[in-house]
């Protein structure tokens, strides 16, 4: 018996589908969802009497309940070897209305196959579809901290959206293009990995590396491989032309972005590329002390849990801060707390940060600066002080993403963790927590001192890692 996730995996990449049947790559809940989300969505429809499907239900259970109920939440249905869980079904005089639930703001037309598969199974069970809706979150809803207004929290929509958030596809048009479910399932049943030789594409590494990448490409991991090139489209074209190493790129024939140029030049130079003038200019802006090195950790909530929060808003629960003073002494500060800790977080942050000097973070504009702006919006009493901090932030990833410096040992990876492990004796492998998502999961289950201690060690290394990278860059421009 297949599930929709299997078919989506097959259509995206047959090899990934085959490997996933052999070994489960696992999954991570990126959003903090405390309750049965479908039941919460159903409150928008004021549903009070309903049949609720359960895990491992046989379809017969729903069909029997169909005789006595009008509303159905998460019923299980099967057809032609595909098993589905329908979010919400409403029985009407004209058949059934289907309510899909979307864990986000704009349901995408890119996910058309999900809706088509659901409807195909529903119809194969003899149900006549009346209307089709999708319930999505309202991005403008602000929780008052007391009672949820479900009528405002959710929007019942009849369209799918493009990447520009424009409604482009009426859901009822799905019925105009019925899916040959039986033929599709037959394809899955007969698929053979021999029919699909490995083919390197952008999706193999973006938005994140496929868990089966090494199964497909059993090549030696070489730091200066052409496949480490930052330009995802270009590297595959060059690879197809027979290039295997960065140094083989003909700069007279190939136009490169700054990051890619630095990579190619590093390999041609024997390992390191340094734009001394550009990096010196960047570091000159960090000459004033004290210098602060800071890292935030946060969780993101589907449904806003606290006052003045919106759907998908993050909640900062931890920071680690190192301050290098004018005398060259290092001072350490930290914060970690459960619950609605926003005010305490802000107060500790403002108390610990020096009143002047640069504040260094990695990918600051996409992380810490954004978080501070959100905190300022939610806590207007501190808004001016918080927004003043944002003007002092300096993004330590800038020298790398702007191609000022590159070493082939980076192997195309520009993350803080990669840099720390390469240019210092510190390693995240020595910690109980190895990445940001593990940190979030530990926070959600932070019930003892050990988990809190593990979180502190992880966040501290992120912050201290900034100092290590800063020192490495400073040594580069100061060496003979």
MARZASE-277483 format. One record per residue (C-alpha): residue number from 1; residue in one letter; x negated, y, z. Coordinates in steps of 0.001 Angstrom, whole numbers. Each point is the difference from the previous one (the first is absolute). Example, Ala and Ser with C-alpha at 12.3 -4.5 7.8 and 13.67 -1.06 7.14 Angstrom:
% MARZASE-277483
REC keti torti    east   north      up
REC    1     A  -12300   -4500    7800
REC    2     S   -1370    3440    -660
***
This chain:
% MARZASE-277483
REC keti torti    east   north      up
REC    1     X       0       0       0
REC    2     X   -1395    3366   -1056
REC    3     X     500    3472    1463
REC    4     X      16    3392   -1696
REC    5     X   -3518     698    1254
REC    6     X   -1207   -3047   -1932
REC    7     X    1489    1237   -3258
REC    8     X   -1345    3516     482
REC    9     X   -3450   -1454     618
REC   10     X     286   -2174   -3116
REC   11     X    1055    2883   -2240
REC   12     X   -2787    2206    1339
REC   13     X   -2686   -2676    -281
REC   14     X     642   -3717    -605
REC   15     X   -3358    -935    1513
REC   16     X     805    1818    3236
REC   17     X    3341   -1804     129
REC   18     X   -1704   -3381    -407
REC   19     X   -2630     718    2646
REC   20     X    2667    1294    2411
REC   21     X    1854   -3318    -309
REC   22     X   -3165   -1741    1168
REC   23     X    -977    2334    2838
REC   24     X    2059    2757    1596
REC   25     X   -1849    3356    -117
REC   26     X    2083    1226    2937
REC   27     X    1813    3296     414
REC   28     X    -189    3113    2150
REC   29     X    2803    2247    1241
REC   30     X   -1292    3445    -873
REC   31     X    3057    1658    1528
REC   32     X    1076    -146    3611
REC   33     X    3480   -1534     -88
REC   34     X    1385    -905    3408
REC   35     X    3517   -1228    -822
REC   36     X    1813   -1940   -2688
REC   37     X    -241    2639   -2704
REC   38     X    2895   -1292   -2098
REC   39     X    2329     289    2987
REC   40     X   -1135    3596     505
REC   41     X     654     769   -3664
REC   42     X    3426   -1588     287
REC   43     X     990    2605    2583
REC   44     X      89    2509   -2829
REC   45     X    2955   -1985   -1355
REC   46     X    1699    -191    3425
REC   47     X      37   -3789    -177
REC   48     X    1221   -1535    3253
REC   49     X    1260   -3486    -896
REC   50     X   -2314   -2007   -2225
REC   51     X   -1584   -3342    -723
REC   52     X   -3761     -35     543
REC   53     X   -2201   -2511   -1770
REC   54     X   -2767   -1810    1856
REC   55     X   -3368   -1387    -958
REC   56     X     265   -3430   -1697
REC   57     X    3732     460    -624
REC   58     X    1456   -2132   -2765
REC   59     X    2061    1988   -2549
REC   60     X    3088   -1979     994
REC   61     X      99    1873    3302
REC   62     X     467    3318   -1814
REC   63     X    2563   -1420   -2415
REC   64     X    2069   -1291    2913
REC   65     X    -231    3344    1796
REC   66     X    1104    1703   -3220
REC   67     X    3532   -1203     716
REC   68     X     311    1946    3260
REC   69     X   -2419    2958    -134
REC   70     X    -199    3125   -2154
REC   71     X   -3536    1057     922
REC   72     X   -3112   -2162    -212
REC   73     X   -3489     927    1224
REC   74     X   -3000   -1942   -1261
REC   75     X    1893   -3026   -1339
REC   76     X   -2154   -2661   -1676
REC   77     X     803   -1081   -3538
REC   78     X   -1682   -2368   -2444
REC   79     X     154    -627   -3726
REC   80     X   -2219   -1848   -2473
REC   81     X   -2759    -456    2566
REC   82     X     -98    3613    1239
REC   83     X     996     854    3582
REC   84     X     904    3576     929
REC   85     X    1082    2044    3000
REC   86     X    2520    2648   -1039
REC   87     X    -163    3077    2258
REC   88     X    3717     854     122
REC   89     X    3049   -1307   -1878
REC   90     X    3470    1534     246
REC   91     X    2979   -1977   -1229
REC   92     X    2597    2157   -1763
REC   93     X    3079    -504   -2154
REC   94     X   -2199     326   -3088
REC   95     X   -2636   -2514    1060
REC   96     X   -3048     898    2082
REC   97     X   -1952    3215     436
REC   98     X   -3711    -463     557
REC   99     X   -1985    2275    2307
REC  100     X   -3754    -323    -298
REC  101     X   -2105    1505    2763
REC  102     X   -3199    1847    -814
REC  103     X   -2708     530    2606
REC  104     X    -947    3372   -1336
REC  105     X    1175    3257   -1521
REC  106     X     281    -660   -3737
REC  107     X     691   -3540   -1298
REC  108     X   -2174    -445   -3073
REC  109     X     965   -1090   -3472
REC  110     X   -3338   -1857      61
REC  111     X    1681   -2591    2231
REC  112     X    2760    -757   -2476
REC  113     X    -744   -3733      51
REC  114     X     957    -250    3695
REC  115     X    3494    1327    -647
REC  116     X     483   -2069   -3153
REC  117     X    -945   -3213    1788
REC  118     X    2335     723    2894
REC  119     X    2925     674   -2319
REC  120     X    -735   -3074   -2117
REC  121     X     265   -2305    3015
REC  122     X    3099    1766    1304
REC  123     X    1746    -409   -3349
REC  124     X   -1104   -3636    -321
REC  125     X    1903    -622    3250
REC  126     X    3226    1087   -1655
REC  127     X     250    3467    1571
REC  128     X    1271    2816   -2170
REC  129     X   -1966    3202     591
REC  130     X    1970    3219     333
REC  131     X   -2400    2788     971
REC  132     X   -3724      64     777
REC  133     X   -1570    2354    2526
REC  134     X   -3306     475    1772
REC  135     X    -244    1452    3492
REC  136     X   -3138    2100     453
REC  137     X   -1417    2290    2656
REC  138     X     661    3724     -35
REC  139     X   -3397    1796      54
REC  140     X    1593    3152    1431
REC  141     X    1518   -1689    3039
REC  142     X   -1452    1132    3336
REC  143     X     745   -2099    3079
REC  144     X    1343    1978    2972
REC  145     X   -1432   -2484    2484
REC  146     X    3429    -978    1352
REC  147     X    2306   -1699   -2477
REC  148     X    -564   -1025   -3602
REC  149     X    2346    1549   -2543
REC  150     X      74   -2956   -2379
REC  151     X    2075    1907   -2524
REC  152     X   -2864    2497    -373
REC  153     X   -2888   -2412     566
REC  154     X     946   -2084   -3052
REC  155     X    1087     770   -3547
REC  156     X    2118   -2393   -2075
REC  157     X   -1331     341   -3526
REC  158     X     852   -1453   -3407
REC  159     X   -3316     681   -1758
REC  160     X   -3600   -1129    -169
REC  161     X   -2749    2607    -253
REC  162     X   -3187     544   -1981
REC  163     X   -3389    1025    1441
REC  164     X    1047    3643    -115
REC  165     X    2942    -791    2298
REC  166     X    2516     609   -2762
REC  167     X    3116   -2188    -261
REC  168     X    -380   -1817   -3315
REC  169     X    1749   -3371     177
REC  170     X    3646    -569    1045
REC  171     X     249   -3199    2028
REC  172     X    3122   -1052   -1871
REC  173     X   -2128    -221   -3167
REC  174     X   -1555   -3109    1535
REC  175     X    3122   -1889   -1012
REC  176     X    -614     886   -3648
REC  177     X   -3219   -1998     -42
REC  178     X     669   -3443    1505
REC  179     X   -3052   -2066     908
REC  180     X    -578   -3535   -1271
REC  181     X    -760   -1315    3446
REC  182     X    -210   -3653    -953
REC  183     X   -2619     663   -2690
REC  184     X   -2067    2138    2369
REC  185     X       6   -2642    2731
REC  186     X    -998   -2579   -2596
REC  187     X   -3019    2149    -858
REC  188     X   -1071      11    3643
REC  189     X     456   -3740     289
REC  190     X   -2164    -726   -3029
REC  191     X   -2665    2661     513
REC  192     X   -3585   -1235    -156
REC  193     X   -3108    1926     941
REC  194     X   -1637   -1385   -3164
REC  195     X    2365    2153   -2050
REC  196     X   -1199    3202    1659
REC  197     X   -3773     524     -62
REC  198     X   -1352    2656    2409
REC  199     X     380    3497   -1394
REC  200     X   -1356    2993    1884
REC  201     X    2515    2826     210
REC  202     X     489    3083    2131
REC  203     X    2623   -1761    2118
REC  204     X   -2628   -2523    1138
REC  205     X   -1480    2675    2260
REC  206     X    2685    2673     277
REC  207     X    1709    1087    2129
REC  208     X   -1958   -2584    1981
REC  209     X   -2184   -2946    -895
REC  210     X    1973   -3134    -900
REC  211     X    -470   -2679    2696
REC  212     X    -762   -2497   -2773
REC  213     X   -2510    2168   -1880
REC  214     X   -2920   -2261     873
REC  215     X    1971   -3057   -1096
REC  216     X     342    1464   -3475
REC  217     X   -3417    1572    -365
REC  218     X   -2620   -2279    1487
REC  219     X   -2860    2272    -936
REC  220     X   -2910    1008    2192
REC  221     X     749    3134    2000
REC  222     X   -2509    2491   -1351
REC  223     X    -206    3493    1484
REC  224     X    -756    1619   -3358
REC  225     X    2588   -1940   -1997
REC  226     X    1847    2020   -2634
REC  227     X    3173   -1107    1775
REC  228     X    -902    2246    2952
REC  229     X     500    3087   -2183
REC  230     X    2498    2415    1569
REC  231     X    1861     564   -3282
REC  232     X    2328   -3006      21
REC  233     X    1034     121   -3655
REC  234     X   -3462     698   -1356
REC  235     X   -1774   -2776    1866
REC  236     X    2176   -2688   -1573
REC  237     X    -528    1426   -3471
REC  238     X   -3762      35     544
REC  239     X     106   -3502    1437
REC  240     X    1883   -1216   -3074
REC  241     X   -2764    1504   -2163
REC  242     X   -2561   -2157    1781
REC  243     X   -1418    2442    2560
REC  244     X    -744   -1623    3348
REC  245     X   -1991    2632    1909
REC  246     X     470    3695     689
REC  247     X   -3410     901   -1413
REC  248     X    1044   -1378   -3408
REC  249     X    2460    2871    -544
REC  250     X   -1145    2336   -2781
REC  251     X     615    3475    1384
REC  252     X    -170    1484   -3488
REC  253     X    2888   -2173   -1144
REC  254     X    2153    -184    3129
REC  255     X    1769    2824    1786
REC  256     X      -4    -564    3765
REC  257     X    1727    1579    2963
REC  258     X   -2208    1293    2835
REC  259     X     231   -3127    2153
REC  260     X    -696   -2329   -2909
REC  261     X   -2898    2151   -1202
REC  262     X   -1600    -177    3450
REC  263     X     369   -3784     -15
REC  264     X   -1629    -417   -3408
REC  265     X   -2846    2365     867
REC  266     X    -600   -1784    3315
REC  267     X    -544   -3270   -1855
REC  268     X   -2214    1648   -2589
REC  269     X   -2006    1578    2857
REC  270     X    -540   -3285    1793
REC  271     X    2762     293    2617
REC  272     X     599    3604    1083
REC  273     X    1468    3039   -1730
REC  274     X    -131    3349    1766
REC  275     X    1196    3377   -1248
REC  276     X   -2271    1832    2430
REC  277     X    1316    3479    -763
REC  278     X    3673    -935     368
REC  279     X    -543   -2031    3154
REC  280     X   -2167    2702    1565
REC  281     X    2751    2537    -621
REC  282     X    2557   -2300    1613
REC  283     X   -2179    -659    3047
REC  284     X    -763    3718     402
REC  285     X    3648     455     859
REC  286     X    -535   -2327    2950
REC  287     X   -2929    1863    1508
REC  288     X    2020    1692    2722
REC  289     X     409   -1866    3278
REC  290     X    1858   -1413    1767
REC  291     X     970   -2593   -2603
REC  292     X    3000   -2227     744
REC  293     X     463   -3509   -1403
REC  294     X    3566   -1250     336
REC  295     X    2236   -2890   -1001
REC  296     X    3764    -475     476
REC  297     X    2020   -3217     115
REC  298     X    3742       7    -666
REC  299     X    3003   -2203    -638
REC  300     X    2736     720   -2535
REC  301     X    3703    -501     710
REC  302     X    2740    -870   -2441
REC  303     X    2681    1414    2300
REC  304     X   -1092    3072    2004
REC  305     X    -221   -1078    3682
REC  306     X    -458    3402    1649
REC  307     X    1373    3524    -141
REC  308     X    -871    2167   -3015
REC  309     X   -1366   -2946   -1979
REC  310     X    1108    -947   -3521
REC  311     X     117   -3359   -1781
REC  312     X   -3509   -1304    -743
REC  313     X   -1603    2493    2381
REC  314     X   -3250   -1149    1626
REC  315     X    -662     134    3733
REC  316     X   -3589     639    1107
REC  317     X    -812   -2193    2979
REC  318     X   -3787     272     259
REC  319     X   -2997    2142    -772
REC  320     X   -3727    -316     601
REC  321     X   -2212    3077      -1
REC  322     X   -3741     579     163
REC  323     X   -1358    3533     362
REC  324     X   -3622     841    -828
REC  325     X    -844    3207    1898
REC  326     X   -2587    2690    -674
REC  327     X   -2545   -1791    2195
REC  328     X     327   -3244   -1981
REC  329     X    1954   -1718    2777
REC  330     X    2923   -2265    -922
REC  331     X    3289      97    1936
REC  332     X    2728   -2615    -332
REC  333     X    3791     368     451
REC  334     X    2934   -2278    -737
REC  335     X    3759    -384     284
REC  336     X    2334   -2979    -277
REC  337     X    3608    -353    1128
REC  338     X    3230   -1856    -796
REC  339     X    3458    1483    -511
REC  340     X     727    3591    -983
REC  341     X   -3491    1298     712
REC  342     X      14    2908   -2445
REC  343     X    -154    2781    2579
REC  344     X   -2645   -1777    2070
REC  345     X   -1987    -705   -3183
REC  346     X      76    3675   -1000
REC  347     X    -925    1280    3444
REC  348     X   -2955   -2356     316
REC  349     X   -1122     768   -3546
REC  350     X      46    3767     564
REC  351     X   -1722    -369    3356
REC  352     X   -2838   -2164   -1343
REC  353     X    -792    1650   -3313
REC  354     X   -2431    2931     165
REC  355     X    1436    3401    -859
REC  356     X   -2362     338   -2949
REC  357     X   -2151   -1979   -2375
REC  358     X     810   -2453   -2799
REC  359     X    2177   -3062     624
REC  360     X   -1047   -2992   -2081
REC  361     X    2338   -2795   -1060
REC  362     X     -41   -2493   -2851
REC  363     X    2651     674   -2637
REC  364     X    1109    2827    2286
REC  365     X    2477    1527   -2441
REC  366     X    1880   -3275    -382
REC  367     X    -105    -967    3659
REC  368     X    -808    2185    3029
REC  369     X     946    3322   -1605
REC  370     X    3350   -1426   -1106
REC  371     X     671   -1448    3451
REC  372     X    -768    3323    1674
REC  373     X    2377    1776   -2363
REC  374     X    2761   -2463     885
REC  375     X    -657     436    3708
REC  376     X     180    3772    -419
REC  377     X    3348    -297   -1771
REC  378     X    1415   -2201    2751
REC  379     X   -1500    1991    2883
REC  380     X     395    3663    -882
REC  381     X   -1365    1224    3362
REC  382     X   -3421   -1268   -1084
REC  383     X     332     752   -3702
REC  384     X   -2368    2969    -233
REC  385     X   -2755   -1706    1992
REC  386     X     327   -3203   -2001
REC  387     X      24    1670   -3395
REC  388     X   -3102    1983     958
REC  389     X   -1791   -3329     399
REC  390     X     775   -1045   -3565
REC  391     X   -2048    2918   -1357
REC  392     X   -3106   -1392    1701
REC  393     X     211   -3535   -1382
REC  394     X   -2677   -1249   -2359
REC  395     X     466   -3208   -1960
REC  396     X   -3120   -2151     341
REC  397     X    1079   -2146   -2954
REC  398     X    -502    3023   -2281
REC  399     X   -3687    -583    -825
REC  400     X     824   -3528   -1108
REC  401     X    3188     612   -1990
REC  402     X   -1617    3013   -1688
REC  403     X   -2975   -2074   -1092
REC  404     X   -2582    1919    2053
REC  405     X   -1477   -3228    1313
REC  406     X     296   -3709    -701
REC  407     X   -1958   -3112     841
REC  408     X     514   -3219   -1939
REC  409     X     295   -1931    3273
REC  410     X    3418    1653     382
REC  411     X    1144   -2326   -2823
REC  412     X    2767    2361   -1046
REC  413     X    1470     305    3494
REC  414     X     305    3477    1484
REC  415     X    1733    -736    3292
REC  416     X   -1353    1206    3325
REC  417     X    -323   -3585    1187
REC  418     X   -2120    -957   -2982
REC  419     X   -2292    2981     481
REC  420     X    -415    -596    3735
REC  421     X    -965   -3630    -563
REC  422     X   -2540     953   -2695
REC  423     X   -1688    3028    1494
REC  424     X    -111    -906    3693
REC  425     X    -414   -2990    2310
REC  426     X    3674     113     975
REC  427     X    2575   -2421   -1420
REC  428     X    3768    -388     273
REC  429     X    -565   -3761     -84
REC  430     X   -1107     274    3622
REC  431     X    3413    1353    1043
REC  432     X    3270   -1773     781
REC  433     X    1753    2407   -2396
REC  434     X   -1409     380   -3499
REC  435     X    2298    2405   -1842
REC  436     X    2763    2542     406
REC  437     X    2871   -2412    -520
REC  438     X   -1345   -2340    2669
REC  439     X    -200    3024    2280
REC  440     X    3667     797    -618
REC  441     X    1069   -3597     668
REC  442     X   -1991      -8    3245
REC  443     X    1635    3288    1002
REC  444     X    3462   -1430    -589
REC  445     X    -893   -2826    2364
REC  446     X   -2103    2020    2417
REC  447     X    1171   -1577    3229
REC  448     X   -3302    -550    1783
REC  449     X   -3264    1792     682
REC  450     X   -1944   -2188   -2439
REC  451     X    2008    1117   -3037
REC  452     X    -335    3621    1077
REC  453     X   -3743    -515     428
REC  454     X    -307   -1595   -3424
REC  455     X    1857    2934   -1556
REC  456     X   -2302    2500    1699
REC  457     X   -3113   -1785   -1245
REC  458     X    1324     -50   -3554
REC  459     X    1037    3664     -73
REC  460     X   -3263    1047    1667
REC  461     X   -2043   -1708   -2698
REC  462     X    2032    1791   -2668
REC  463     X    -779    3342    1661
REC  464     X   -3632    -794     828
REC  465     X    -395   -1375   -3500
REC  466     X     587    3518   -1280
REC  467     X   -3011    1164    1988
REC  468     X   -2068   -2869   -1403
REC  469     X     901     926   -3586
REC  470     X    -568    3694     708
REC  471     X   -3474    -845    1340
REC  472     X    -788   -2158   -3033
REC  473     X     985    2801   -2377
REC  474     X   -2039    2520    2012
REC  475     X   -3055   -2243    -217
REC  476     X     424    -343   -3759
REC  477     X    -295    3727    -654
REC  478     X   -2739     537    2563
REC  479     X   -2331   -2749   -1121
REC  480     X   -3065     914   -2076
***
